[in-house]
Amino acid sequence: MCDYSPFNPKQATLDQALAFESDLGIDHVCIIGASVFGTDNACLVDALRRLKGKGRGIAYIDPASITEAELDELHSVGVRGIRVNLWTRSLVYKPENWAMVLSSYAERLRRLDWVIQIYTSMDQIPSIASIIPTLGVKVVFDHLGCPDRASPPVSQPGCRALYGLLAENKNVYIKLSGFYRLSKVPELDQHMRKLVEIAPTQVVWASDWPHTGGATRNPGGDRTVEQDFMTPDIPKFIRDCIGWCRGDEALMRKIWVENPRKLWDYHDSD
């Protein structure tokens, strides 16, 4: 755990991850680097090397200091993008901050055709909407766009901005993930159905294993105390997703197979 991490999850191993995914019938994975490690990607790199082509990764980097050689090394083991995470530390950017941050990443990632994965609250999306089409890279929004719990997503300005981005830009993707984190959001089902309707080729499913709780679940409010993982009913989440697809097998294949293989740069030989 880095010194400034807001929470301290217990250890999760690659073998545990593969066992969990195997139980779901999944044999290829995309591992998102843990925010608690900061820009130290050693754990991610080790896991990707052990996966021998059946894994892809999303890293944390400092675009101002990482070298081209270091980026190439990450690419060689399977890293295909970086994550911008404001949610974990409850950060908020102004539009000019977003333009600077996203452009700085895009300039470093463009030659590798990497993805920028954004984890922030839905009310931040209007500040990003005009910037994304100028970046020249793929952008993925985490956890359904992270709608606010106070109102149905479809009534939130950030949600309308998200729908517009998905409809107008094929480089914008959304992850069906973290549903258990958003269980108190009203009319979330309507939002899910709208996403697969608007952008059937830009939706990817994710288990979000190992289901960290974040700073709000720190035992006794102490960020240094080891935190247990949450235990959501992922098989039920899968069944719900099938329902949102209305049983359309072609759409389900896109969400679970075709879209992620394209987004995470898997090839026929992988």
N, C-alpha and C positions, 0 to 999 in steps of 0.2 A: 504494500500500500504506500502511495506517495504521501508526503508530509501534509499536503493540503486536501486530502481526500475527505469528503463529507460523510463517508460511511465505510465500514470495514466488513465486507462479506466473507464468509468462510470459504475454504478452498473448494474449487470445482475442477475436476480433472477431465482430460480428454476422453479417457475410457468411460467415465460417467456420461459425458455428452453423447458419445457414440452409442452407448447402451440405450439412452433415452430416445435418441433419434431412430434407432433401429426398431424399437418397440412401436414407433409410429409408421414404420415402413419407409423411412428416409435413409438414403445411403450417400448423399452428397450434402455438405454443409457450408454455410458461410458464417465464419466466426467474427463477431464484432469485438474489437479490443475493449477491455474493461477500463472504464474511466478512472478507476482507482489506481491504475498504473501510470497515469499521466502519459507522456510520450515514450515511455519504455515499452517497446513492442516485443521484447525477448520471449515472453510467454506465448504470444500469438505466433511468432515466427517458428518456435519450437513445435507447436501444434500443427502448423501447416506443413512443415517438413515431414512430420510423422504421418500425415494424411496422404502424402505422395500423389498429389494431383486431384484428390477427391475433396479438397477443401479450398475455399477462398476466404479472404480476410479483409476486414476494414480496420485500419490503423488510426492511431492518433499521432500527428506530426506537428512540428513547428515549421510552417512554410518558409520562414525567414532564415532558418539555420540548417535545415536538412540539405544534404548534398545530392547531386544527381546520382552519384554512385550508390548512396544509401537508398534512394528511391528505386533504382534498378534492382538492388538486392531484395528489397521488399516485394517487388513485382515478380522476381524469379521464383519466390516460394509460394506465390498465390495471392498476395495482397492486391486488391483491385479498387481500393478507394480509401477515403478518410472520413472521420466523423467530426462534425461540429456539434458539440453538446453544451447547450445553455441550460437545459432543464435540470440537470443534476445539481447545479449550484444556484438555481433560481436567478439566472442572469437575464437581462433584457438589453437588446441593442437598439439604437436609433437607426433609421434607414441609412445614414451615411456610414455608420459602423458596419452594417451588414455589407454594403457595397465594397468597403475596404477589405473586410475579412474574406468574403467569398471570392473576390477577384484575386486576392493573394494566393488562395488555394488553387483556383482554376488555372492560374498561370503556371504553377508547378505540375499540375496533374494532366494538363491537356494532351501532352505528347504521349502519355501512357494510356490515354482513354479511360482514366479512372473516374470513379463516382464520388460525389460529395453527399454524404448522408447527414441530414439535419435533424437534430433532436431539440425541438423548442416548442413552446406553447403556440396554439393555433392563432392567438391574437397577434403574433409576430409575423405571420405569413403575408399580410398586406404590405409590410415593409420590405419583403423579399421579392414580391411578385414581379416587379419591373426589372429586377436585377438578373434573375435566373436566365431569361432568354439571351442575355448578352454573354454568358459565361463560356459557352461552347463545350460544356461537359454535362454528363448526366447528373441529375439531382434526385435524391430519394428522401422523402419525408417519413420519419419514424412514427410508429404507433398511431396510425390513422390520422396523423396530423395533430394529435394531442389536443382535442377540443376541451373547452372549459366545461366544468360540471354544472354551471349555473343555468344552462339553457340547452335546448336541442342543437346539435351541431349545425344543421341546415339553416338555422337562424343567425348564426354567428358570421360576421363579416370575413373573418379569416377562413372560414369554410368555403364561402363563396369564392374567395380568391384562390383557394386550393383547387376547387372544381374548375375554375377558369384555366389555371396552369395545366392541369391534367388534360383538359379538352383541347388546348391550343398548342401544346409543346410535347412531342413524343419523347423528349429527353427527361421528362419529369415522371417519377415513379412514387408509389405510395406502398407502405408495408402494412399488411394486415397482421398486426402484432400487438402485444401488450393489452389485449382486450380486457383482461382481468384488472389492469390498472385503471380502467375507465368504466368500471361496472356501474358507477353512480351517475354517469352521463345520461340524461333523458333522451329517449328516442335514438339510441345509438344504432339500432338495427337499420333504421332508415338511412343513416349516413353510410353504413357498410354497403347496402344495396346500391346506393347512388354511386359509390366509388367503382364498383365492378361494372356498373352500367356505363359510366362515362369513359372509363379507361381500362377495358378488359385486357389490353396488351401491356399495361403499365402497373399492374397490381402484382405484388409478390407476398406470399405467406411466410411467416416466421414464427417459430415456437417461443422465442425470447428466453429460452433456457440459458442460465439456471434460475431465472426469476428472482433477481435481486430486488430488495425492498426500497433501497435508497435511504436518504437521510431521515425521512419521516418515520422509519421503522428502527431507528437506532435504540438499542436497549437502554432505558433510563435516560435517553437523550444524549448518550455518550458516543461520539463518533468513533472512538477507538476500540470499543467493545465489539467482539466478533458477532456478526449478525447472521441468523439462519435465513435460508432461502424461503420464498413463498411457495405454496403448493397448489397452484391453480389447476383446474380440470381441463387439461389441454385436449384430450379426446372429445370432450363436449364442445370446446371451441372449434375443433375441426368440423364436427357435425353442424354447428351453427353456420360455419362458412359455407358448407355444402348447401345449407338451406338458403343462404343469401345468394348463392349461384342458381337457385331454383332447380337444382339437379342437373344443370347443363354440363354434360361431361366434357365437351370441348372447352368450355370456360374454365372448368376445374383443372383441366390439363394445362391451360395457359398459366393459371395462378400457381400451381404446384410444380410445374415442370418447365414449360417453354419460356415463360417470362424470367424466372430466376436464372436459367441457363444463359439467356441472352444478357441479362443485366450483369451477372457475375462472371461473364466471359468464360464459360465452359465450352469445350469443344467436343466433337464426337468421340475423340479418343480418351476423354477424361471420364 
